[in-house]
Amino acid sequence: MPFPQEKLNVLQTVDRSFDIGTRENFILNNWLLLINILLVGVFALDVAEHFDYIHASENFHSLIRDAEIIFGMLFLMEFTLRSVFVYIPDKKFFSLYSIINALVIVSLLAPHFIGNLALLRFLQIFKVYKVYRLNKDNSSYH
């Protein structure tokens, strides 16, 4: 069953977003770098609150938890799309980066279901490094 032209255009754009060297990939990587840096900032605020460097209200604590859920959902969506368009077809599903990506998502969403896995959030630094390294090679973008 063929896709309608609108859906086909969206799928092709998403597919190009994961092809290194395309304009769409450059834009995606810049957004991911910004989101990753924001998440590291949220994590730093959470750690500062935990060690009483910041005396914050309950509203601040719930804001941090809500931000973690939002970031977790964004990364879950990115991981799912990347799995469909890159990892599974290229047989890279069990690469180090995809495992780190999955662990970061689990660490963001798990505290709301099974308990705190804050130690896994340090893996976010590897994710920031990976996106930064992908973004560093601007000469290959069209």
Secondary structure, 3 states (H helix, E strand, C coil): CCCCHHHHHHHHHHHHHCCCCCHHHHHHHHHHHHHHHHHHHHHHHHHHHHCCCCCCCHHHHHHHHHHHHHHHHHHHHHHHHHHHHHHCCCCCCCCHHHHHHHHHHHHHHHHHCCCCCHHHHHHHHHHHHHHHHHHHCHHHCC
